[in-house]
Amino acid sequence: MKSHLERIKEVVIIAVFSRLLIFLIAVLSDCMIADCQFPFQTPHIDVPVFGLFAKWDSFYYLDIATHGYGLKADLWAFRPFYPIMLWLMGSPFTWHMGKWESFLIAGLIWNMFTFVLAAIYLYKLTTLILNEEHAYHTILLLSLFPSSVFFTAIYPESTYLLLTVASFYYLEKGKIFRAIILAAIASFTRPEGFLIFIPFLLKALNLKGSKKLELLIGSTIIVYTLPAFMLYGYIITDDPYMPFKAETQWPKATLYNLLTCAYRGELANENVDRLAAYFISTIILIIVIFSILTLLPKFRNLEGSLRTKLMPIRHDKKMPYYVWAISLLGALLFQGGYAGFPRFASTLFPILWGNAIWINKRPLRMYMLLSFYTCLMTLGTALFVNWYYFL
């Protein structure tokens, strides 16, 4: 049996190798596939290879890092922590190159670092919740996840994953103060970040005394990061609802919209790249549903009344994180753009736990699922770096 240190080394190797694989796929697809043609001019950063990972929302983060929010309504849809890190790490390079180029290079270095560290924390958290074998498979699945390109691109996904997983790890270890601080920072990284309070609240309901009070106070602090950002918006723009207005003004095709279009036979009029993005989203949605359903056999095998069955599930260590993930998925499916579903799902690691349980001690299943993930990751990366509809 391998030691814990040897496993951690393997986790680091897997995480680094997966990022190098993403770079290779990006370069090859850029050489083989023409960029999508838009009726408007797309931004361009003259940095070979690295520039492939600045697409779509990347430019909003680079703009915030360069100029701040100001009165540009579009920018208020994004949270400040990731642009702050771009500015902090990229500023020393601005003596030698442009700001956007400096922040791009700094962002890619930062994303590599945070992804590797997130993989380590996820391995440790999963070992606490499940076991080392499941933890190892979880890291494999994370590294090859279909939307894994966003852990490398100038997006906050790897930062948000690190903060979330590290927060939950310290929550499980009983280091409440660290967990709250990391969760609060995560809330300033993605718009839905404040929902990280859910596991804290559910954990508090099963405790008594000072620990319960600490978690309840922590849950309140995390939730109040949302009005804190609204207050900042009010100070700058005189409108506390600017973040919500910015988010709602984006044109989105929700799952309901797509189902309606499919019923009317209108999907045939969509571009191929959009259909490919919807295909990946649908596959991931199926994987998510399957992962959640892995909980049901355990529930059915319990004896007694419904209340008796719910008691062990309520105290199951996995449950607060599944409730958090399901809550986020519900909000994303009915309010968010369906094409962006793979990106949002990439940080919801409980999905991977269900996959890891399903492939455990079944090599054929493992190879098939990892191969399938790799194929989808290749498709998603090729779409993203060539400006196709995968955002």
SEPANU-36862 format. One record per residue: residue number from 1; x, y, z of N, C-alpha, C in turn. Coordinates in steps of 0.001 Angstrom, whole numbers, plus 500000, padded with zeros to 6 digits. Each point is the difference from the previous one (the first is absolute). Example, Ala and Ser with C-alpha at 12.3 -4.5 7.8 and 13.67 -1.06 7.14 Angstrom:
BEGIN
> 1,513190,494310,507800,499110,501190,500000,500900,501200,500000
> 2,499650,501050,499280,500820,501190,500060,499230,501090,500730
//
This chain:
BEGIN
> 1,500847,498796,500000,499153,501204,500000,500880,501250,500000
> 2,499635,500966,499176,500785,501225,499892,499761,500911,501200
> 3,501055,500723,500386,499883,500944,501106,499202,501223,499554
> 4,499574,500790,500990,499221,501202,499695,500825,500987,499176
> 5,501294,500128,500323,500865,500920,499272,500148,499578,498539
> 6,500115,498694,499767,500103,499507,498617,498722,500294,499216
> 7,498858,499880,500664,498725,500306,499349,499918,501485,499645
> 8,500467,500856,500903,499978,501442,499747,500884,500329,498799
> 9,501150,499347,499914,500877,500208,498846,499299,499592,498707
> 10,499281,498892,500042,499250,499549,498824,498919,501017,499627
> 11,499336,500552,501005,498963,501016,499755,500610,501201,499281
> 12,501160,500453,500466,500678,501138,499370,500370,499670,498556
> 13,500523,498803,499771,500392,499582,498639,498780,499969,499079
> 14,498888,499436,500490,498779,499921,499190,499499,501406,499659
> 15,499982,500878,500998,499496,501361,499787,500872,500754,498991
> 16,501304,499912,500141,500913,500699,499089,499909,499408,498593
> 17,499991,498670,499914,499917,499345,498690,498714,500388,499276
> 18,498895,500089,500728,498725,500354,499358,500044,501415,499440
> 19,500707,500927,500696,500114,501372,499483,500879,500025,498752
> 20,501060,499206,499985,500852,499920,498805,499228,499392,498833
> 21,499138,499031,500305,499162,499399,498967,499044,501033,499418
> 22,499434,500852,500855,499116,501074,499542,500760,500935,499055
> 23,501231,500355,500353,500813,500861,499142,500235,499340,498645
> 24,500304,498709,500006,500256,499277,498751,498756,499971,499122
> 25,498845,499695,500598,498746,499972,499245,499693,501383,499434
> 26,500245,501044,500797,499726,501372,499565,500856,500368,498790
> 27,501293,499684,500062,500913,500342,498902,499623,499238,498732
> 28,499742,498703,500134,499655,499190,498825,498681,500446,499382
> 29,499007,500278,500827,498703,500418,499463,500094,501374,499352
> 30,500873,500869,500544,500190,501322,499398,500627,499874,498609
> 31,500874,499008,499845,500647,499780,498700,499059,499360,498987
> 32,499070,499182,500481,499172,499186,499117,498610,500573,499727
> 33,499527,500878,500904,498620,500497,499899,500022,501512,499866
> 34,499220,500508,499074,499906,501453,499809,499155,500620,501105
> 35,500349,501226,500381,499216,500708,501007,498591,500272,499490
> 36,499067,500022,500932,498632,500344,499651,499943,501449,499524
> 37,499253,500259,498957,499887,501344,499436,498802,500718,500619
> 38,500279,501207,500555,498964,500797,500639,499687,501225,499165
> 39,498797,500539,500148,499684,501275,499336,500654,501190,500707
> 40,500661,499762,501154,500692,501062,500714,501462,499593,500200
> 41,500824,500972,500312,501427,499736,500169,500256,499403,501380
> 42,500744,498895,500036,500325,499356,501269,501307,500564,500530
> 43,500122,500144,501320,501244,500503,500581,501166,499054,499691
> 44,501192,500542,499961,501181,499197,499694,501149,500417,500913
> 45,500676,499007,500559,501189,500249,500815,501171,499295,499315
> 46,501032,500748,499713,501110,499467,499216,501002,499279,500902
> 47,499580,498851,500532,500884,499143,500793,499864,498590,499444
> 48,501022,499467,499320,499895,498672,499381,499595,498932,501024
> 49,499145,499111,499593,499505,498849,500787,499147,500474,501186
> 50,500561,500822,500879,499255,500448,501178,498729,500748,499601
> 51,500073,500722,498875,498837,500753,499547,498805,499135,499650
> 52,500238,498709,499781,498903,499077,499691,499021,499873,501166
> 53,500466,500317,501200,499176,499791,501195,499327,501279,500488
> 54,500027,501013,499165,499262,501238,500290,498878,500129,498989
> 55,498840,499503,500354,498828,500030,499127,498768,500355,500831
> 56,498996,500514,499327,498697,500272,500612,500117,500853,501260
> 57,499584,499469,501161,499976,500798,501229,501389,500374,500502
> 58,501043,499372,499467,501367,500320,500436,500269,501493,499916
> 59,499472,500654,498964,500302,501408,499780,499317,500909,501014
> 60,498897,499536,500566,499372,500779,501066,500872,499979,501260
> 61,500551,498833,500321,500888,499913,501159,501274,500808,499782
> 62,500543,499954,498791,501189,500789,499695,499700,501497,500049
> 63,498811,500369,499557,499596,501408,500032,499859,500506,501434
> 64,499385,499186,500858,499851,500374,501416,501372,500121,500661
> 65,500901,499045,499689,501349,500051,500575,500746,501242,499553
> 66,499715,500467,498792,500720,501151,499437,499407,501328,500431
> 67,498666,500117,499957,499363,501300,500222,499053,500041,501190
> 68,499739,498860,500634,498988,499960,501044,498603,499905,499394
> 69,498982,500088,500834,498622,499868,499524,499503,501270,499314
> 70,500174,501138,500682,499499,501245,499423,498493,499948,499785
> 71,499565,500640,498942,498566,500075,499692,499597,499071,498859
> 72,500903,499098,499590,499670,499040,498954,499053,498939,500559
> 73,498778,500030,499565,498977,499122,500573,500355,498524,499842
> 74,500565,499607,498842,500294,498595,499737,500926,499395,501046
> 75,500956,500786,500498,501029,499472,500896,499455,499593,501367
> 76,498850,500563,500384,499464,499715,501331,499404,498603,500112
> 77,499948,499265,498914,499545,498604,500056,501083,499084,500558
> 78,501225,500535,500174,501141,499186,500421,500485,500458,501367
> 79,500516,499052,500779,500442,500299,501357,501479,500383,500024
> 80,500452,500690,501064,501301,500682,499944,501239,499195,500373
> 81,499871,498878,500704,501221,499389,500540,500963,499535,498912
> 82,499492,499361,498954,500882,499502,498941,500703,501145,499264
> 83,499293,501063,499593,500716,501132,499394,501046,500625,500926
> 84,499731,499999,501306,500988,500522,500947,501277,499162,499956
> 85,499840,498677,499924,501178,499131,499923,500745,500209,498682
> 86,499269,500222,498906,500660,500295,498722,500835,501272,500124
> 87,499425,501012,500648,500702,501277,500160,501228,499850,500900
> 88,499844,499292,501124,501109,499834,500933,501164,499240,499370
> 89,499682,498936,499288,501063,499172,499421,500536,500562,498688
> 90,499163,500720,499267,500417,500476,498684,500679,501353,500003
> 91,499774,500812,501042,500561,501351,500029,501523,500048,499836
> 92,500781,499082,500620,501458,500058,499807,500438,499830,498541
> 93,499165,499340,499168,500381,499776,498598,499661,501177,499092
> 94,499231,500961,500527,499550,501106,499134,501135,500933,499592
> 95,501164,499856,500640,501158,500784,499584,500545,499531,498654
> 96,499677,498750,499632,500605,499406,498809,498994,499776,498868
> 97,498703,500037,500309,498988,499744,498977,498703,500688,500379
> 98,498992,499907,499136,498715,500616,500271,499312,499390,501207
> 99,499045,500736,500568,499309,499519,501200,499221,498725,499736
> 100,499248,499974,498901,499198,498804,499722,500891,498787,499811
> 101,501110,500164,499286,500930,498884,499798,500599,499548,501341
> 102,500338,500974,500845,500563,499679,501317,498990,499240,500851
> 103,498766,500494,500020,498972,499355,500820,499624,498621,499443
> 104,500079,499845,498673,499731,498696,499389,501019,498969,500455
> 105,501278,500325,499893,501052,499065,500394,499916,499699,501496
> 106,499793,501051,500800,499860,499811,501449,498801,499112,500317
> 107,498900,500196,499261,498800,499204,500235,500200,498520,499702
> 108,500713,499700,498936,500247,498599,499661,500895,499325,501040
> 109,501009,500732,500471,500864,499453,501061,499190,499779,501273
> 110,499188,501004,500349,499151,499895,501188,499018,498835,499876
> 111,499394,499833,498847,499037,498916,499804,500651,498634,500128
> 112,501220,499859,499472,500714,498734,500132,500254,499693,501474
> 113,500474,501004,500729,500285,499827,501429,498734,499640,500780
> 114,498914,500760,499777,498772,499764,500760,499363,498656,499650
> 115,500110,499591,498735,499411,498704,499639,500733,498853,500682
> 116,501315,500045,500005,500777,498944,500663,499683,499972,501490
> 117,499952,501187,500615,499694,500063,501432,498568,499551,500270
> 118,499074,500346,499112,498607,499556,500155,499911,498483,499917
> 119,500771,499397,499089,500010,498543,499871,500494,499337,501289
> 120,501015,500597,500625,500524,499453,501261,498937,500085,501098
> 121,499373,501165,500116,498969,500163,501032,498791,499101,499730
> 122,499630,499841,498733,498872,499128,499681,500331,498553,500338
> 123,501244,499610,499749,500427,498640,500361,499889,499799,501517
> 124,500465,500986,500766,499955,499891,501461,498555,499998,500507
> 125,499165,500870,499444,498597,500060,500416,499281,498696,499681
> 126,500208,499477,498796,499331,498758,499601,500484,498818,500827
> 127,501268,500015,500395,500517,498952,500885,499285,500032,501343
> 128,499719,501213,500501,499267,500128,501260,498560,499523,499872
> 129,499376,500343,498878,498581,499694,499814,499790,498558,499544
> 130,500815,499542,499042,499855,498650,499440,501215,499154,500384
> 131,500946,499858,499081,501244,499293,500296,501044,500374,498949
> 132,501232,499508,500145,501095,500400,499109,499768,499543,498562
> 133,499424,498824,499815,499770,499501,498649,499001,500883,499252
> 134,498915,500334,500674,499024,500903,499396,500609,501380,499749
> 135,500857,500429,500916,500649,501300,499844,500884,500035,498753
> 136,500740,498925,499783,500882,499915,498826,499182,500048,498708
> 137,498910,499252,499956,499146,500006,498812,499333,501364,499798
> 138,499661,500670,501095,499400,501333,499901,500950,500981,499322
> 139,501288,499917,500323,500994,500891,499390,500166,499683,498519
> 140,499992,498732,499648,500068,499622,498580,498826,500599,499228
> 141,498813,499868,500570,498796,500507,499332,499997,501523,499917
> 142,500448,500657,501057,500086,501461,499990,500949,500487,498907
> 143,501158,499354,499882,501031,500436,499056,499565,499829,498551
> 144,499107,499061,499753,499553,499735,498633,498546,500409,499779
> 145,499468,500803,500911,498603,500401,499882,499770,500710,498660
> 146,498845,499786,499363,499767,500561,498661,500249,501498,499864
> 147,499731,500764,501062,500229,501451,499941,501267,500399,500750
> 148,500957,499085,500072,501236,500234,500743,500827,501147,499452
> 149,499750,500412,498754,500746,501115,499414,499829,501279,500821
> 150,498881,500145,500700,499755,501220,500769,500852,500079,501258
> 151,500599,498880,500409,500948,500046,501109,501338,500606,499573
> 152,500231,500077,498692,501229,500590,499473,499754,501392,499439
> 153,498863,500193,499335,499685,501278,499352,499880,501130,501019
> 154,499984,501241,499508,499869,501174,500871,498557,500101,500471
> 155,499667,499086,500858,498706,499904,500674,500277,499686,501467
> 156,499070,500278,500911,500263,499792,501438,499730,498589,500502
> 157,499743,499049,499090,499576,498662,500438,501013,499301,500904
> 158,501279,500013,499645,500991,499309,500831,500151,500689,501351
> 159,499916,501327,500024,500073,500747,501261,498798,499680,500877
> 160,498831,499998,499391,498772,499706,500749,500019,498558,500524
> 161,500476,499077,499184,500083,498604,500436,500931,499873,501195
> 162,501164,500645,499933,500957,499934,501110,499387,500544,501283
> 163,499407,501173,499932,499431,500625,501193,498867,499168,500582
> 164,499171,499442,499118,498864,499199,500455,500456,498710,500665
> 165,500867,499278,499322,500458,498707,500518,500810,500189,501279
> 166,500888,501002,500023,500801,500255,501201,499105,500392,501175
> 167,498976,500811,499719,499057,500390,501050,499295,498784,500587
> 168,499510,499124,499136,499304,498801,500484,500954,499040,500716
> 169,501240,499951,499543,500992,499140,500663,500202,500463,501444
> 170,500194,501306,500194,500202,500511,501358,498719,499914,500818
> 171,498858,500067,499336,498733,499795,500700,499936,498579,500562
> 172,500404,499023,499209,500013,498610,500464,501027,499777,501112
> 173,501100,500742,499953,501053,499854,501017,499685,500781,501269
> 174,498897,500754,499995,499614,500752,501177,500702,501329,500153
> 175,500709,500452,498970,500688,501301,500036,499059,501045,499387
> 176,499052,500413,500812,498866,500786,499530,500424,501371,499465
> 177,500902,500668,500709,500397,501352,499583,500603,499990,498596
> 178,500913,499078,499745,500605,499887,498665,498935,499722,498953
> 179,499089,499100,500347,498952,499612,499052,499128,501208,499637
> 180,499651,500810,500979,499140,501162,499756,500718,501031,499132
> 181,501267,500270,500300,500771,500982,499232,500088,499579,498531
> 182,500337,498743,499758,500116,499505,498625,498645,500026,499283
> 183,498933,499636,500721,498660,500027,499409,499584,501420,499642
> 184,500343,500960,500853,499659,501395,499719,500732,500504,498757
> 185,501272,499620,499870,500757,500398,498801,499404,499340,498760
> 186,499598,498729,500129,499357,499305,498875,498732,500724,499566
> 187,499309,500607,500961,498771,500730,499689,500268,501237,499156
> 188,501234,500524,500075,500398,501138,499183,500711,499560,498715
> 189,499873,498714,499671,500661,499469,498808,499013,499656,498899
> 190,498823,499485,500389,498963,499701,499022,498657,500499,500536
> 191,499064,500400,499121,498717,500548,500472,499237,499066,500928
> 192,500049,498700,499717,499260,499050,500836,500806,499547,501208
> 193,501175,500614,500212,500897,499555,501067,499401,500084,501386
> 194,499093,500951,500244,499429,500149,501344,499209,498766,500433
> 195,499582,499175,499040,499243,498781,500348,500862,498944,500678
> 196,501271,500272,500113,500894,499096,500719,499631,499930,501488
> 197,499116,500909,500434,499552,499973,501396,499184,498744,500300
> 198,499457,499342,498984,499079,498871,500224,500631,498871,500813
> 199,501185,499484,499631,500602,498946,500843,500287,500472,501431
> 200,500382,501263,500159,500255,500526,501347,498721,499952,500831
> 201,498900,500421,499382,498723,500016,500715,499541,498581,500332
> 202,500097,499089,499052,499569,498619,500238,500862,499317,501053
> 203,501286,500296,499994,500881,499455,501039,499601,500540,501369
> 204,499641,501289,500045,499621,500617,501270,498761,499342,500600
> 205,499063,499584,499148,498751,499400,500487,500224,498677,500723
> 206,501133,499356,499732,500302,498720,500643,500905,500148,501218
> 207,500314,501243,500380,500908,500238,501121,499283,500729,501128
> 208,500676,500078,501146,499484,500742,501146,501128,500846,500587
> 209,499623,501001,500785,500986,500783,500728,500742,501005,499142
> 210,501260,500242,500355,500794,501057,499374,500280,499725,498524
> 211,500208,498729,499655,500276,499656,498589,498810,500360,499116
> 212,498806,499738,500505,498797,500343,499246,499905,501511,499813
> 213,500285,500752,501056,499936,501455,499920,501038,500529,499011
> 214,501209,499437,500016,501056,500427,499078,499568,499796,498546
> 215,499404,498845,499723,499580,499710,498625,498828,500874,499569
> 216,499099,500301,500915,498877,500882,499664,500489,501415,499716
> 217,500946,500476,500803,500583,501321,499750,500751,499984,498674
> 218,500737,498910,499749,500735,499868,498737,499070,500000,498803
> 219,498876,499305,500103,499026,499970,498908,499479,501402,499708
> 220,499755,500764,501066,499507,501371,499837,501038,500884,499319
> 221,501256,499854,500407,501081,500791,499392,500097,499709,498509
> 222,499910,498724,499643,500111,499610,498589,498850,500581,499180
> 223,498800,499921,500540,498833,500543,499292,500129,501502,499818
> 224,500554,500679,501000,500084,501462,499954,501071,500511,499045
> 225,500755,499104,499381,500920,500456,498958,499230,500525,498784
> 226,498785,499491,499788,499184,500485,498876,499574,501453,500208
> 227,499374,500353,501129,499688,501422,500197,501241,500880,500095
> 228,501138,499421,500411,501239,500783,500040,500405,500428,498592
> 229,499875,499086,499040,500325,500350,498616,498964,500968,499437
> 230,498757,499840,500408,498955,500939,499582,500301,501407,500536
> 231,500490,500069,501223,500355,501295,500585,501139,500643,499212
> 232,500982,499202,499608,501101,500517,499192,499464,500531,498663
> 233,499064,499262,499409,499381,500450,498759,499259,501314,500178
> 234,499360,500148,501156,499271,501246,500286,500958,501180,500132
> 235,501151,499765,500650,500991,501064,500190,500542,500483,498649
> 236,500218,499056,499077,500608,500344,498710,498966,500521,499006
> 237,498830,499378,499969,499034,500294,498925,498700,500643,500490
> 238,499834,500124,501314,498748,500504,500589,498830,499043,499773
> 239,500315,498742,499680,498950,499008,499765,500408,498684,500663
> 240,499404,499640,501142,500390,498760,500684,499636,498733,499228
> 241,499092,500127,499034,499559,498827,499240,500749,499839,498676
> 242,501074,500763,499830,500753,499925,498760,500502,498587,499685
> 243,500529,499225,500993,500436,498634,499683,498882,499132,499427
> 244,498773,500144,500550,498877,499204,499512,499555,500457,498615
> 245,499992,501307,499788,499619,500527,498689,500989,499555,498929
> 246,501288,499994,500359,501029,499568,499041,499833,498531,499647
> 247,499659,499169,500994,499848,498565,499755,498760,499701,499167
> 248,498917,500753,500226,498758,499708,499291,499989,500535,498571
> 249,500889,500944,499682,499979,500577,498657,500668,499102,498959
> 250,500747,498984,500459,500648,499110,499046,498959,499117,499322
> 251,500055,499852,498683,499074,499075,499321,500367,498559,500335
> 252,499037,499253,500516,500268,498623,500421,498955,499056,499430
> 253,500476,498847,499589,499085,498934,499601,499959,498996,501143
> 254,498983,500094,500845,499884,499091,501134,499537,498626,499518
> 255,500032,499035,500907,499544,498652,499659,498548,500034,499546
> 256,499179,500805,500670,498585,500112,499615,499875,500546,498574
> 257,500787,501036,499681,499966,500572,498647,500357,498952,498958
> 258,501018,499203,500297,500448,498994,499028,498979,498877,499834
> 259,499383,499606,501099,498963,498965,499904,498818,500514,499176
> 260,499682,501272,500175,498923,500607,499217,500355,500033,498518
> 261,501258,500381,499715,500464,500030,498604,500012,498601,499392
> 262,500418,499015,500785,500032,498624,499514,498589,499510,499686
> 263,499044,500361,500857,498611,499595,499783,499444,500621,498720
> 264,500419,501228,499714,499524,500689,498800,500815,499651,498755
> 265,501050,499211,500185,500839,499623,498866,500931,501092,499526
> 266,500314,500966,500896,500818,501143,499602,501493,499780,500205
> 267,500381,498925,500695,501423,499758,500251,500768,499723,498712
> 268,499308,499529,498981,500656,499707,498720,500585,501257,499368
> 269,499528,501160,500426,500501,501256,499443,501248,500511,500698
> 270,500404,499336,501117,501172,500442,500755,501287,499617,499274
> 271,501074,500766,500269,501312,499683,499448,500541,498714,500606
> 272,500913,499357,499270,500560,498719,500440,500730,500150,501319
> 273,500760,501104,500188,500761,500174,501236,499073,500123,501206
> 274,498851,500656,499826,499046,500104,501103,499407,498631,500326
> 275,499688,499239,498968,499475,498654,500228,501019,499125,500705
> 276,501299,500161,499651,501064,499245,500667,500077,500382,501473
> 277,499879,501306,500295,500022,500458,501390,498797,499453,500767
> 278,498829,500014,499370,498806,499457,500649,500138,498489,500214
> 279,500675,499328,499062,500225,498558,500138,500852,499709,501238
> 280,501101,500755,500159,500860,499799,501163,499228,500308,501283
> 281,499201,501074,499989,499205,500352,501175,499024,498894,500356
> 282,499375,499409,498986,499027,498923,500241,500681,498762,500564
> 283,501170,499652,499464,500742,498853,500516,500364,500222,501465
> 284,500477,501196,500322,500375,500290,501385,498778,499993,500901
> 285,498874,500489,499495,498762,499966,500783,499606,498556,500314
> 286,500132,499120,499025,499704,498579,500225,500949,499416,501047
> 287,501297,500362,499899,500995,499527,500973,499654,500501,501397
> 288,499572,501261,500081,499617,500589,501293,498824,499248,500605
> 289,498972,499774,499207,498818,499285,500490,500374,498596,500448
> 290,500825,499311,499209,500438,498654,500348,500788,500008,501309
> 291,500852,501017,500164,500808,500097,501216,499122,500169,501225
> 292,498971,500838,499892,499088,500225,501121,499202,498734,500303
> 293,499636,499266,498954,499209,498773,500189,500780,498904,500712
> 294,501338,500125,500041,500785,498987,500727,499682,500009,501493
> 295,499377,501093,500480,499611,500068,501411,498752,499176,500296
> 296,499153,499788,498979,498692,499384,500239,500070,498548,500478
> 297,500888,499148,499429,500050,498622,500507,500269,499929,501494
> 298,500888,500861,500490,500289,500024,501435,498748,500373,500782
> 299,499222,500956,499477,498781,500437,500669,498958,498883,500008
> 300,499873,499300,498860,498984,498929,499904,500327,498820,500912
> 301,501280,499733,500220,500404,498847,500807,499840,500219,501496
> 302,499753,501250,500402,499791,500274,501420,498608,499522,500422
> 303,499910,499490,501218,498736,499472,500504,499314,501007,500918
> 304,498695,499846,500129,499248,500838,500919,499187,501060,499278
> 305,499475,500921,500801,499169,501074,499464,500856,501011,499245
> 306,499311,500954,499355,500711,501039,499253,500902,500800,500933
> 307,499499,500307,501186,500817,500762,500954,501228,499209,500415
> 308,499822,498701,500202,501126,499137,500379,501033,499940,498876
> 309,499520,499958,498761,500912,499969,498853,500775,501301,499853
> 310,499314,501119,500311,500639,501297,499799,501082,500293,501021
> 311,499932,499389,501181,500959,500300,501059,501441,499697,499581
> 312,500313,498756,499520,501388,499746,499602,500437,500830,498799
> 313,499049,500315,499090,500348,500835,498842,500309,501423,500461
> 314,499245,500469,500976,500239,501345,500533,501402,500109,500585
> 315,500500,498930,500601,501323,500019,500628,501089,499494,499068
> 316,499649,499657,498779,500993,499576,499015,500912,501182,499657
> 317,501309,499783,500034,500951,501093,499747,499860,500592,498604
> 318,499556,499192,499043,499869,500482,498618,498794,500915,499813
> 319,498985,499834,500832,498712,500617,499731,500036,501528,499885
> 320,500684,500735,500905,499998,501468,499853,500557,500462,498656
> 321,500961,499265,499469,500631,500399,498743,499130,499638,498797
> 322,499262,498908,500116,499044,499658,498945,498848,501001,499970
> 323,499520,500414,501171,498919,500994,500052,500480,501314,499388
> 324,501226,500391,500331,500588,501213,499410,500078,499892,498483
> 325,500509,498866,499516,500150,499813,498554,498651,499974,499294
> 326,499020,499302,500571,498673,499912,499384,499333,501372,499966
> 327,500155,500782,501069,499426,501349,500040,500585,500866,498899
> 328,501312,499940,499824,500657,500770,498952,499563,499537,498619
> 329,499919,498701,499815,499610,499458,498696,498592,500446,499628
> 330,499096,499987,500976,498638,500450,499734,499966,501448,499557
> 331,500769,500848,500707,500036,501423,499640,500611,500200,498616
> 332,501053,499257,499704,500691,500158,498719,499152,499516,498835
> 333,499292,498904,500204,499212,499436,498906,498823,500888,499623
> 334,499384,500639,501001,498782,500744,499716,500233,501502,499836
> 335,501198,500478,500405,500281,501426,499879,501212,500284,499109
> 336,500935,499058,499921,501227,500220,499238,499893,499505,498570
> 337,500956,500415,499177,500045,499540,498619,500411,498532,499920
> 338,499267,499230,499223,500248,498560,499923,501368,499703,499383
> 339,500462,500842,499081,501305,499776,499375,501131,500140,501012
> 340,499775,500783,501061,501015,500170,501030,499917,498990,501121
> 341,499059,499059,499891,499805,499011,501068,501257,499171,500276
> 342,500748,499537,498975,501214,499217,500289,501015,500757,500852
> 343,500144,501310,499747,500948,500790,500780,499554,500101,501460
> 344,498725,500282,500210,499506,500106,501362,500094,498658,500734
> 345,499742,498924,499280,500018,498673,500636,501408,499542,500348
> 346,501015,500586,499362,501376,499526,500193,500481,500155,501433
> 347,499469,500963,500749,500451,500221,501378,499137,499270,501028
> 348,498965,499314,499551,499105,499288,500924,500509,498565,500182
> 349,501005,499871,500832,500716,498727,500142,499151,498836,500529
> 350,498879,500204,500732,499195,498829,500388,499526,499176,498806
> 351,499883,500635,498826,499665,499252,498781,501041,498904,499762
> 352,501267,500362,500215,501097,499071,499758,500013,498882,501035
> 353,499518,500273,501201,499930,498950,501007,499091,498868,499539
> 354,498858,500362,499426,499103,498957,499495,500649,499184,498902
> 355,500731,500673,499098,500730,499293,498941,501068,499090,500584
> 356,500735,500511,501001,501081,499225,500614,499469,498746,500686
> 357,498847,500111,500651,499378,498836,500643,499591,498974,498942
> 358,499486,500494,498869,499514,499110,498943,501133,499211,499339
> 359,501179,500604,499848,501114,499320,499305,500933,499274,500957
> 360,499771,500125,501306,500915,499392,500966,500068,498482,499847
> 361,501235,499493,499888,500281,498558,499855,499376,499400,498741
> 362,499726,500863,499007,499481,499535,498717,500844,500639,498897
> 363,501127,499398,499665,500946,500612,499046,499384,500341,498651
> 364,499125,499137,499495,499398,500252,498697,499157,501270,500035
> 365,499171,500143,501023,499212,501212,500153,500907,501233,500088
> 366,501078,499863,500765,500903,501127,500195,500617,500443,498680
> 367,500527,499056,499230,500632,500337,498720,498995,500580,499015
> 368,498809,499451,499993,498966,500515,499092,499604,501428,500360
> 369,499771,500247,501295,499573,501335,500418,501108,501028,499787
> 370,501246,499647,500343,501114,500927,499812,500230,500283,498519
> 371,499846,498994,499162,500152,500203,498548,498904,500910,499469
> 372,498791,499793,500489,498872,500834,499581,500206,501443,500435
> 373,500443,500191,501245,500298,501336,500503,501076,500678,499150
> 374,501025,499240,499646,501105,500567,499217,499522,500455,498625
> 375,499138,499218,499385,499450,500385,498685,499193,501292,500103
> 376,499158,500095,501024,499201,501211,500189,500881,501195,500363
> 377,501049,499751,500783,500931,501074,500355,500704,500527,498757
> 378,500373,499104,499095,500644,500406,498751,499059,500855,499162
> 379,498745,499578,499899,499008,500757,499243,499767,501370,500630
> 380,499811,500036,501316,499750,501256,500688,501162,500973,499876
> 381,501225,499494,500129,501190,500851,499876,500122,500564,498592
> 382,499759,499158,498999,500078,500454,498604,498960,501073,499712
> 383,498809,499842,500525,498956,501013,499815,500404,501323,500652
> 384,500512,499918,501220,500316,501212,500750,501132,500796,499355
> 385,501115,499365,499708,501174,500754,499528,499800,500545,498593
> 386,498999,499495,499264,499726,500498,498664,498751,500878,499936
> 387,499619,500529,501146,498890,500957,500080,498640,499413,499623
> 388,499838,498688,500181,498679,499431,499762,499190,500050,501290
> 389,498744,499650,499895,499035,500276,501069,500174,499027,501167
> 390,501081,500187,500752,500257,499192,501181,500570,500947,501048
> 391,499114,500577,500821,500408,501066,500888,499443,499805,501396
//
